C-alpha cells in the first residue's frame, strides 16, 4: 500500500499517517476468490479506498452467503453476539478488538 506523499512537509497534523494512495489491487484484496479481510480491515482503518467493482463483489459474496443460510441458526457457546451497528465502521473495529479475532471465535 503506497501512502500519499507530503512533498512540501506542510501537513498540519503530521503524527497521523497519510492514507493509502491507491485502492487495493485485486490480487491483494482477493485470495482464492475470498476477500482478505485482515488486509481490508487495515486498509480501511487507514482511510484507504476500494473500487466500486470490488465493493460490489464483496456485497454479492455476502448476499450469496446470507441467501443460502437458514433463518434460524443453532450455535454453541461461547460466542459474541453483536447488535446493529448502523454502518459504523469504527464501532465494528472496536467490537472486533474487544471480541477477538473472528477466525478464533464465533460472532452472531
Backbone bond lengths (Angstrom), bond angles and torsions (degrees), N, CA, C in turn:
res aa  C-N    CA-C-N  psi(-1)  N-CA   C-N-CA  omega(-1)  CA-C   N-CA-C  phi
1 X - - - 1.440 - - 1.521 109.31 -
2 X 1.303 115.79 109.47 1.456 120.52 176.12 1.519 109.04 -75.54
3 X 1.325 116.65 128.96 1.453 120.49 177.59 1.513 110.32 -88.01
4 X 1.328 116.08 152.95 1.461 120.19 175.69 1.524 109.04 -60.90
5 X 1.293 116.25 145.06 1.464 121.77 -179.02 1.529 110.15 -91.77
6 X 1.293 116.72 157.59 1.457 123.71 175.25 1.526 107.48 -126.65
7 X 1.345 116.69 72.22 1.466 119.77 -172.44 1.526 114.36 -61.10
8 X 1.316 118.90 -29.63 1.464 121.16 -179.19 1.523 112.24 -88.55
9 X 1.327 116.71 -12.19 1.458 119.46 -178.93 1.512 113.26 64.58
10 X 1.336 116.63 31.21 1.457 119.91 -174.66 1.533 114.05 -111.44
11 X 1.304 116.73 22.36 1.466 119.30 177.03 1.520 109.31 -65.49
12 X 1.320 115.56 135.10 1.459 120.60 -178.54 1.530 111.56 -67.38
13 X 1.332 116.23 -39.92 1.462 120.82 179.86 1.525 106.79 -120.83
14 X 1.313 115.75 91.30 1.460 118.99 -175.20 1.527 113.19 -90.15
15 X 1.324 117.85 4.28 1.463 119.97 176.90 1.530 111.55 -84.19
16 X 1.332 116.97 -15.64 1.462 121.80 177.59 1.529 107.92 -94.20
17 X 1.329 117.34 128.72 1.465 119.29 -179.52 1.525 111.76 -61.73
18 X 1.298 116.22 148.36 1.463 120.62 177.30 1.526 109.47 -71.25
19 X 1.339 117.30 151.48 1.461 119.54 179.42 1.531 111.04 -71.45
20 X 1.330 116.17 161.07 1.466 119.42 176.83 1.531 110.65 -58.75
21 X 1.319 114.85 145.25 1.466 122.05 -175.58 1.526 112.60 -74.95
22 X 1.318 117.21 -35.87 1.465 121.58 -174.86 1.527 110.23 -129.99
23 X 1.356 115.88 159.73 1.471 118.69 171.90 1.532 110.16 -63.30
24 X 1.317 116.20 159.12 1.461 120.66 176.92 1.524 109.88 -63.51
25 X 1.307 116.78 145.05 1.463 120.42 176.68 1.522 109.17 -76.74
26 X 1.330 115.50 156.99 1.464 121.19 177.92 1.522 110.94 -58.12
27 X 1.325 116.92 -38.64 1.463 121.42 -177.10 1.522 111.77 -65.47
28 X 1.332 116.66 -36.07 1.458 120.28 179.14 1.526 111.73 -80.21
29 X 1.327 116.96 -39.28 1.458 121.16 -173.65 1.527 112.29 -73.51
30 X 1.322 117.54 -38.89 1.460 120.76 -176.01 1.518 110.39 -114.38
31 X 1.340 115.07 120.63 1.458 121.69 176.98 1.520 107.01 -118.78
32 X 1.301 117.11 123.43 1.473 121.93 -176.59 1.527 111.17 54.30
33 X 1.325 116.28 41.69 1.470 123.67 179.99 1.526 113.90 60.08
34 X 1.314 117.31 23.50 1.459 121.96 173.88 1.521 108.27 -126.07
35 X 1.339 117.08 144.05 1.465 118.77 178.66 1.531 111.09 -65.14
36 X 1.319 115.59 138.08 1.460 121.54 173.76 1.521 105.51 -80.30
37 X 1.347 116.66 90.22 1.455 120.18 -170.07 1.524 112.79 -66.79
38 X 1.316 117.47 -30.81 1.469 118.89 -179.82 1.528 110.71 -67.91
39 X 1.327 116.18 -43.84 1.460 120.15 177.96 1.526 110.45 -66.44
40 X 1.330 116.68 -41.53 1.462 120.79 179.50 1.527 110.35 -62.84
41 X 1.323 117.32 -42.53 1.472 121.69 177.77 1.525 110.19 -58.71
42 X 1.312 116.57 -48.71 1.470 121.14 -179.65 1.520 111.05 -62.50
43 X 1.332 116.39 -44.07 1.463 122.02 -178.17 1.533 110.71 -62.85
44 X 1.337 117.51 -47.44 1.461 120.63 -179.69 1.519 111.94 -68.66
45 X 1.327 116.99 -34.42 1.459 120.10 178.73 1.528 110.99 -64.03
46 X 1.332 116.49 -29.07 1.469 121.46 177.22 1.524 111.66 -87.49
47 X 1.344 116.60 12.72 1.463 123.96 -178.87 1.517 112.50 68.02
48 X 1.324 116.86 27.46 1.455 121.43 175.18 1.523 110.51 -74.50
49 X 1.296 116.25 166.95 1.466 122.04 -177.95 1.523 110.15 -119.96
50 X 1.336 114.97 158.36 1.456 120.97 169.27 1.523 106.27 -125.14
51 X 1.309 116.75 164.91 1.461 120.18 -178.26 1.522 110.04 -79.73
52 X 1.317 115.71 162.76 1.465 120.90 177.76 1.522 109.77 -61.61
53 X 1.330 117.80 -40.69 1.465 120.74 179.47 1.528 111.38 -62.94
54 X 1.330 117.32 -39.29 1.458 120.59 178.20 1.524 110.29 -65.30
55 X 1.330 116.46 -43.51 1.455 120.91 178.89 1.528 110.24 -61.10
56 X 1.324 117.02 -46.13 1.459 120.45 -179.00 1.529 111.32 -64.76
57 X 1.308 117.26 -34.58 1.464 120.64 177.07 1.536 110.56 -64.47
58 X 1.320 116.87 -42.19 1.464 120.93 178.29 1.533 110.37 -66.91
59 X 1.324 117.57 -42.54 1.465 121.57 178.33 1.525 109.99 -61.92
60 X 1.324 117.58 -43.24 1.471 121.05 177.89 1.524 111.29 -61.71
61 X 1.340 117.22 -39.65 1.465 120.51 177.55 1.531 110.68 -63.61
62 X 1.326 116.25 -42.26 1.467 120.51 178.70 1.522 110.55 -64.41
63 X 1.332 116.79 -45.27 1.460 120.62 178.86 1.522 111.22 -58.68
64 X 1.316 116.98 -42.90 1.466 121.13 179.45 1.525 110.54 -59.54
65 X 1.344 116.06 -46.94 1.468 119.90 -179.56 1.524 111.12 -63.53
66 X 1.327 117.06 -44.70 1.464 120.64 -177.82 1.521 112.11 -67.02
67 X 1.327 117.65 -38.20 1.467 120.72 179.09 1.524 111.82 -67.52
68 X 1.314 117.67 -28.41 1.453 121.19 -177.24 1.523 113.71 -93.96
69 X 1.321 117.50 2.03 1.453 121.55 174.66 1.518 108.72 -94.92
70 X 1.315 115.37 152.28 1.451 119.35 174.17 1.517 110.24 -72.26
71 X 1.333 116.13 167.24 1.457 118.37 179.60 1.529 111.94 -85.18
72 X 1.327 116.79 -6.27 1.456 122.03 173.16 1.519 107.35 -128.56
73 X 1.320 115.92 129.58 1.459 118.83 177.07 1.527 108.82 -122.32
74 X 1.300 115.08 148.25 1.450 121.61 177.79 1.515 107.75 -110.91
75 X 1.315 115.78 125.31 1.460 120.50 -176.93 1.519 109.36 -129.58
76 X 1.301 115.06 150.26 1.456 121.18 175.24 1.515 109.00 -95.41
77 X 1.324 115.21 149.91 1.458 117.85 175.88 1.512 109.72 -83.54
78 X 1.290 120.49 163.66 1.467 126.42 0.05 1.525 111.44 -79.31
79 X 1.310 115.39 154.76 1.457 121.19 177.05 1.520 108.94 -153.68
80 X 1.312 115.01 164.86 1.461 121.35 177.29 1.516 107.40 -112.20
81 X 1.317 116.60 121.49 1.452 122.90 -179.92 1.525 108.34 -98.62
82 X 1.324 116.47 123.70 1.460 122.14 -176.56 1.520 108.55 -117.48
83 X 1.325 116.18 132.07 1.460 121.11 177.01 1.526 110.74 -84.85
84 X 1.304 115.72 -170.87 1.461 122.55 179.88 1.518 109.34 -69.48
85 X 1.327 116.93 123.87 1.464 120.31 -179.46 1.528 111.61 -100.40
86 X 1.338 116.67 5.92 1.467 122.62 175.40 1.531 113.01 53.31
87 X 1.331 116.40 36.29 1.456 120.35 176.05 1.515 115.02 74.24
88 X 1.311 117.97 13.51 1.462 120.90 -177.80 1.522 109.65 -84.04
89 X 1.331 115.92 103.47 1.464 121.91 -174.90 1.522 112.26 -61.19
90 X 1.317 117.47 -43.68 1.463 119.57 -176.97 1.528 111.32 -70.23
91 X 1.342 117.45 -26.76 1.465 119.87 172.41 1.527 109.74 -66.58
92 X 1.328 116.75 -41.20 1.461 120.30 176.51 1.522 110.89 -61.03
93 X 1.323 117.59 -41.94 1.469 120.63 179.12 1.534 110.68 -62.96
94 X 1.329 117.17 -37.76 1.464 120.83 178.80 1.533 110.47 -67.99
95 X 1.328 116.24 -40.26 1.466 120.55 177.81 1.517 110.19 -61.49
96 X 1.336 117.29 -44.47 1.465 120.41 178.96 1.523 111.28 -66.33
97 X 1.312 116.55 -34.40 1.466 120.34 177.75 1.528 110.53 -65.33
98 X 1.330 116.39 -43.29 1.462 120.65 -178.23 1.528 112.31 -78.18
99 X 1.345 116.69 -39.38 1.457 120.83 -175.06 1.514 114.20 -83.21
100 X 1.322 116.94 -19.87 1.452 120.35 178.60 1.518 113.05 100.70
101 X 1.301 114.24 175.30 1.462 123.92 -177.43 1.528 110.57 -62.17
102 X 1.347 118.93 124.36 1.464 120.95 179.29 1.530 113.30 -60.79
103 X 1.312 118.02 -22.84 1.464 119.89 178.16 1.525 111.03 -75.97
104 X 1.317 117.84 -19.18 1.458 121.85 -178.27 1.531 113.30 -102.09
105 X 1.305 117.44 -15.04 1.464 121.02 -177.58 1.506 111.62 -134.42
106 X 1.320 115.59 -173.97 1.456 121.67 -179.60 1.517 109.22 -117.54
107 X 1.327 115.40 135.88 1.462 122.56 176.46 1.516 109.78 -122.84
108 X 1.317 115.84 139.72 1.473 121.73 173.19 1.516 106.47 -128.26
